[in-house]
Amino acid sequence: MTRKLDRRQFIAATGAAGLAGLAGCSGGGGEETTTTTTESGGEETTTAAEETTTESGGNGGTESRLSWHAGGTGGTYYPLSNEFKSVVESQTDFTLQVQSTGASVENVGSLARGDADFALIQNDVAYFARNGEGIEAFQGSPVENLRGVATLYPETIHIVTLADTGIETPSDLSGATINTGDLGSGTQVNATQILEALGISDYSEQNTGFSQASDQLKNGDIDAAFVVGGWPVGAIEELAATEDVRIVPIEGDNRTAVKDAAPFYADDEVPSGTYGLENPAPTVSVQAMIATNAEQPEATVEAVTGAIFDNVDQLTIKTEFISKESAQDGMSIELHPGAQAYFG
């Protein structure tokens, strides 16, 4: 059975609510708001951001607490954001408050409202948001204050299953129970696009974050799950420690169909040995990126950007991709002046 219309209507409604109040957004104006965290699908989700004290004036002596929105704790955004936190705090006077969230779409809303100062999002979601298209939550409501900082690494599309489900190709997903990611997340958007491109409309849907999806696979509650993140994704690694994990390949005509459906997808693969795979798994990817809002001071963005990209050697996650030289590859929206000042 197909649930596309109901699902998309829900995303449109929740997305619109999440982006409400854009006119009142601020980039951190010297006040604090409290945070409330709830457990959603086994992952912490921040429902209101911990924002900010700020500047004492001038560039030198500035002390500020910046809110940085990441993603679910089972993905790559959250641990990488905490590495950024360590680097930025060691190199500047800024303190980063890293929040676990539902990732890209939710993070765009937080940036638009000023609830987040920086966030990790996907480059396709950034484009849709800035241009008011592509995703129902953004249709006709462009997020005009969204700005780019840097691209980071390929966000690999994983269609994860277990060997005993019998799912070996995309066509085997027809009739399956599939976790497409948190409602409104970048993962859910990609899953919808890809399933449609692959001609899969008959499926039952579950919506949680990566960690809960892993538990569902282990317990036999779902047949497959979409996970978008740079490999190796922690939640899949944990699953592979006890289960025979399979990545459903996207290749040949299927890959062509997916790439024709949206301009953001690029060829990718999960290497052999990852998650215990005997052979590489061909698939597609988008790009992870750092975003901010137009209200952030140029000096703040330049300092945070410089701290990260001048000290990539202090990172341990995705270091084969993150560099100053590649940090504008795939940038899909207008660059913040502070990032432009750093990258030149």
N, C-alpha and C positions, 0 to 999 in steps of 0.2 A: 504494500500500500504506500502511496506517496503522500508526503506531508509538506510539500514545498510551499503551497500558498499560505497555510497556517503559520509555518515557520517564518516565512519572510514578513508576513504581517506583524508577527510578534517582534521581529528584529527592528522593523520600522518604528514600531511604537516605543520599544525600550530605548532604541538609539536616539529617537527624538527627545525622549525624556532626559537621557544622559547628556544631550548637548544643549538642553534648555539653559537659558541665562547667559548666552554668549555676550550679550551687550554689557553685562556687568563683570566681564572677566578682568583680572588684573594679574600682573606678573609677579606679585609678591610685594605687597605694600605695607610691610611693617606690622602685620597682625598675625595672630595665631588662631587656627581653627583646630578643633579636636578631631581625632580619628576614631572610627568604629571599625573593627574587623570582625568578619564573620567567617565561619567555615563553609565553603561552598565546594562540594565535590572533593573534600579532603585537602583543599588548598586554601590558604588564607587569601581573602579578597578584601581589599580596602574599599570601603564605601564612602569615605570622606577623607581627604588627604590631610596629612599633617604639614602644615604650611608654616611658616616662615618668620623669622625675625628679619630684620635686615640692616642695611648699611648704616654705618656711622658716618658715611660721607667720605669722598675721596677714594683713591684706589688702594693706597697702602694701608693699613689698619682696618680695612673692612672686615667685619665678621658677619657671616650670614649662614642661616640654615636653609638649605634648598631641598625641596621635595622632589624625589626621583622615583617615577613609577615604572615598574618592571613588568613582570608577568607572573604566572603560576610558579610555585616553588619546585615543581617537577620538570620545568623546562630549562632553557638556557638563559633567558633574560634575567632571571632572578640572581643566580650565582655570578653571572658576568657583571651585573649592576653592582653587586657587593664588592667585586674587584675594583670597579671604577671608583666606588666610594673610598676604598683604602688608598688608592692612588691620589685622588683629588684631595682628600684630607691630609695626606702627607706632603702635598706640594703647594697647597693654598690655605687660606684662612676659612674656607668654606667647610661646612658640615653637611653631608648628604644624608637625608632620611629616605632610605630605600623602602618602597612599599610593594607588597605582592598584590597583583591585580589580575583582572581578566585579560590583560594584554591589549593589543593594538587599538581596537575600536573604542574600548573603554578609556584607554590612555589619551586618545585624541580629545575626547570630551573633557578629561581632566585638564589637559593643556589649554583647551579653549576657554574654560572657566577660570583658569588661574589656580586650580587646585593642585596642579603639578607644575614645577618649573622646568623639568626635563623628563623625557620618557623614551622608552624603546618602543618602536612600532615597525610595521612592515612598510616597505616602500610603495607597494600597491595600495594599501589602505591610506597612506599619506596622500597619494595622488587623488584618490577618490574623495577624500575629505576636503582637500584644498579646492577641488574643482566642483564639488557638489554633485557628484555623479557616481554611478557604479554600484553603490551600496544604498539600500533603502534609507538607512539612517541619515545619509548625507544628501539625498536627492533634493535638489533645489535649496539646500542650506549649506553653502560652502563655508568651511571653517577658515575665515580670512586671516586670522592671526596665527595660523600654524606655520612654523618655519623649520627648515632643515638645519642640522648641524653636521652630521657625517654618516656615511654608510659604513657597515661593519663587516658582514659576512653573509654567505648564502644561507637562507632559511630553507632547509630541505623539507620537502613534503614527504612525510612518512605515512603510508597506509599500512598500519601494523595489524598483524593477525598472528595466530598460533598455528603450528603445523597440523594439529588435529582438527582444525575447522574445515580443511579441504579447500580453502580459498587460495588459489594460485595465480589467478589473473583477474583483471578488473571486472570481467563479465561475471565472475563468480560472486561478486558483491550483490548482484540482483537478488532480492528477497532476504538479504541479510539484515541483522541488527547492527547498526553502525553508530559509534560515538563520533560526532562531527566537531566536538570541541565546545567550549563555553558559548552560550548564545551571545551573538554580537561580537565575538572575538575574531581576530584575523584568521585563526584556524577555521572557524565555522564558515567564514566567507569563502576561503579557499576550497574547503570541502564541498560546499554547495556548487561552486563554479566547476570543480573538477568532475564531480559526479554527473552533473548535467552534460559536460563535454564528453564524458565517457558513455553517455546514453543510459545511465543508471537512475531510474526514477522510482522503482519499486523497492523500498527499503524502510525499515523501522529505525527511528532515530533516538539516540540518547545524547544529552548535552552536559558534559562536565569537563573539568580540567584534566591535564595529563595524568596526574597521580591517580585520580579516581578511575580514569579510563583503564589504566594498567590493572587496577584491582578488578575491574569488571571483566577484562579479558581473562585474568587468572581464574575468576570464579565462574566463567562460562556465561555471564550475563549479556555479553555482546560478542559479535563475531569478528569485528574489526574496529579500528579507531584511527582517526586522522590526528597526527601529531606534526606540528610545524615547528621546526627548530634546527639549529646547527647540530649535526651529529658530533659526538654521541649525546643524545638526550638522556638525562639522568633517569627519568621514569622508565624509559625503554631498557636502559642498562640494568636497572633493578629487576625488571620483569625477565630479562634474558638470563639472569643469574639462576632462575629456578624453572624457566619454561623455554620451550623450543620456539623462538620468535622467528617470524617470517615477515618480510617487507614485500608487499604486493608491487610488482614492477609496473612502471609507466614507461612504455617504450614503443617504438615503431609508430603505427598509425594512431595509437592511443596518445602517445606523446605529442604528435603533430596536432591532434584535435584539441588537446589542452592548451598548447601554445597559441593555436589559432583563436581560442576563446578569449584570451586576455594577453596584452602585450608585456606583462610583467614576468611571465614564467620563462625560465631558462633551463637548459639541460643540466642535469646533476645526477649524482649517484651516491649511494651509501656504500663505502668500500667493503670488500670482503674482510672478515675478522671483526667488524663492528657488530655488536649484539650477537656475536657467534655465527654470523653469516658465512657460509662456505664460499659464496660467489658474490660479486658486486650486485647491488640492486639498482637498476636504472630508474630514475624518477625525474622530477622537476623541482625548481626552487624559486623563491623570491629573495629579497634582500632585507636584512635587519638594518635599522638605522636609528640614530639618536635624533630626536626632535625636541623643539622648545616652542615658545610662543614669542610673538613680536614684542611683548611688554618686557621681556628680560633685558637688562642693561647690556650694552655691547661689551663692556669690560668683564662682566660676569661670564658671558658665553665664551669670550676669548680665553679667559683664565681657565675655565673648566675644560674646554676643548684642548688647550695646550697641555694641561696637566695630564690628560689621557694619552694624547698622541705623541708627546715627548717622552713618555714612560711606558710604551708598549711592552718593553722588556720586563716590566714588573707584573704583567698579566700572565695567566696560565691557560685561559680559555680562548679558543679560536685565534690564537696568535699567528697561525699560518695565513690568516686572511686580513687581520686588522693592521692597517698601516696608514701613515699620512699620505702616501702616494696613491692609495686606492680609495681614499675616504670620500671621494666625490663620484665614484663609479656607481651608476644607477640612482643618483640623487634625483628624486622625482618632483620636488617642490622647491620653492624659493629659499635660498640660503639666508640664515640670519646674519646680519652685518658683523657680529662678533666672530662667527665661524669664518666668514669671508676675510676678516682681518687676519685670522690665524693662517688660513690656508693660502691666502694671497691670490 
